[in-house]
């Protein structure tokens, strides 16, 4: 499961925590509605029920953030608290009213989602991608502002380049993030679906999938079986794959050897070069 942001919403909007207590208003719950730019459309019933019970016992400990609209107030941050409060039968909820543009509404909704502890790897990856797009920042800038390593952000975002059926399997928990990262290294994409079916059927772990992909990536010999790769080289390939977040192949000849490092986009290439220069 995702661990949420390292720094949080205040890394982007530090003014949010500077609100004086007097700015908190008690607003009728009927006057509030969800953020129209909320990227998450599904809220787990169990989580809402648990939060409802907490609200019934302790009340809402942290005020919601909203902006004034023509028809009342739009929730910017705190939609789960809003939904749970409705379930709990509250008539009013504590709200800090902010003046925010549509763009800021979208940014805050994305950041709030990243702070959730139960994000799937795909939801986390999509949130990073959306933030970079909406805020027009690079992976390096996002890394600095969120307190996450750039390699982590890059590895997560690369999951979005997988086929939709694999993304769906990672999202519903059939495949892990490790499976997804390993599958990115398969050279012949036509072999992806049969391999995924094999993973599901035989419940293969990531290490087993790495070994299979290593075999599938080897060029077949017409006359004789290709000799097994030195275990030392295989281990080094694995170390480099984990370090660089991409497929790596090491070949040793009689007099010299070579290391092949795959990249998928110009940004991915730049990321790898900077990591090698460190």
Secondary structure, DSSP 8 states (H G I E B T S, - for coil): -----SS-GGGT-GGGGG--GGGEEEEEGGGEE--TT-S-----HHHHHHHHHHHHHH--SS-EEEEEETTEEEEEE-HHHHHHHHHHT-SEEEEEE----HHHHHHHHHHHHHT-TT--HHHHHHHHHHHHHHHT--HHHHHHHHT--HHHHHHHHHGGGS-HHHHHHHHTTSS-HHHHHHHTT-S-GGGHHHHHHHHHHHT--HHHHHHHHHHHTS---SSS------HHHHHHHHHHHHHHTS-EEEEE-SS-EEEEE---SHHHHHHHHHHHH-
